[in-house]
Amino acid sequence: MEVLLLKDVPSLGFAGQVKKVSEGYARNFLFPQKIAIFATKQDIENFKKAVKRSEVDTSIAGSRVAALASQIKNIHLVLKKKAHDEDKLYGSVSTEEVANLLKEKGIQINKKQIEFNKTVRTTGEHKVFIKLTSKVKPELILKVVGSKE
């Protein structure tokens, strides 16, 4: 029996390949796990079309992420916080504060996407990373200004 693999199977092959397997293996393992389907000409064509569609969608999303990353790299944020005489802050800068500053600049970022190298507890310039994807992490500069109020 020939099957079209929908997912990679370590001992069998990669997604999109047509493989010959025993009927028992296909009916008892591959089909219930939704790892493979019967290999008909129509199914193979549909799978190839779906792969092309997902590649196009991925490239469009990638270009959007790249545009957002380049926009973020050019931003310098300024945050006013209460500070001691020695430039130490009362408390620390939160990711929510950075997300609100970005929102004011017209960039919608979830506070969970914001990462600091270390906790920001002093005035001055600090690097902040925005995790857009697992590979794309643009960096921006956050300037913390202390106030006595």
N, C-alpha and C positions, 0 to 999 in steps of 0.2 A: 504494500500500500504506500502511495506517495502522499506526503504531507508538506504543507507550507509552514515553516516555523515563524511564529509571531514574536518570539523572544529567543535570546541566546540560550542554548542548552549545552553545558560544558562537554558532555560526552558525544554530542550529536552534531551540532553545527550552530551557525549564527542566524539571527533573524533575517527573513527574506529568502532563505535558501529552501530549495525543494529537496527533501530527503526521502529515501526508501526505508520504511520501518515495518516491523511486524504489526499485524492488526491488533493484537493484544496490547502491545506497548502504546499504540496510538489511542485505542479506546479506553484503556484503564489508567493511563498516565497523562499523555499529551493533551487529549481533548478535555478531560475534566479540569485540568490545571489551566486551561485556556492558553496553552503554550503553542499549539499548532491547530491547523484546520486542514480539511481535505484539499489537495492540490488540484484545483480545476483551473482552466485557462482564465475564466472570469475572475476568480479569487486572486490569482497571481497579478492580473492587470490592476485590480482594485488596490492591492497592497502596494504596487509600484506607484500608483497615483497618490495614495495616502502618504507615502514616503516623500514624494516630491512636494506635496502640500505642506508637510511639516518642516521640510527644509526651507521653504519660502517663508513660512511663519517664523522660524528660528532666525533667519537672516534679518527680517523686519524688526523683530524684537531686539536683536543684537545691535542694529543701527540706532534704535531708540535708546538703548542703554549706553551706547557710546556717546550719543549726543548729550545725554544727561550727565555722564561722567565728565565730559569736557566743560559743561556748564558749571558743574560743582567745583572743578579745579580752579576756576577763575574767581571764586568767591572768597572774600575775607569777612569773617563775622566779628562783631564787637559786642561783648556782653558786660554789663555793669553789675557788680556784686558788692555787697558789704565786705570790707576787709579791715584787718588789724593794721597797726602802724608798720609792721614788718612785711607787708605785702602778702600776708596769709589771709585766706578767705574764711569767713564764718560758714562752715559747711563745705560743700564741693559743688562743682558744676554737674548738672544732671543731663542725661541724654534728651530728656523732654525739653529742657531749655534750648538745646541746640536745634532740636526739631522745630520748635516754635520760631527760632531765628530764621531757619531755612524757609519756613512757611511764609514769613514776612517777605522773603525774597522771591516767592513764587515757586518754590520747589517743595513738593509733597514727599516727605520721607518719614517712614515709620521709625519711632524712637528705638526699636529693636535693631535697626540697621546701622545705628551709630556706634562706633567703637573708639575708645581712647587707648593710647599706649599705656598710660597710668592715670590714676585718679587726679583730676585737676583741682588742686587746693590752693594754688597761688595765682597771683596776677601775672600777666605777661602773655607771650604767644605760645600756643600749644597746638600740636598736630591732632587732627580729628580725621578718622577714616569712616567713609560711608560705604557699607557693604551692599552693592547693587546686585551682584551675583557672586558665586563662589570664587570667580577669577577676577572680577572687576571691583576694585576698591579704591576709588579716587580719594585723594587727600585734600583737606582744606585747612586753613589757618584760622584758629579761634583766638582772638585777642581778648583777654579778660582784664577789665579796668576796675580798679578798686575804688570804692567810695566810702566816706566816713559816716554816711547817714544810716 
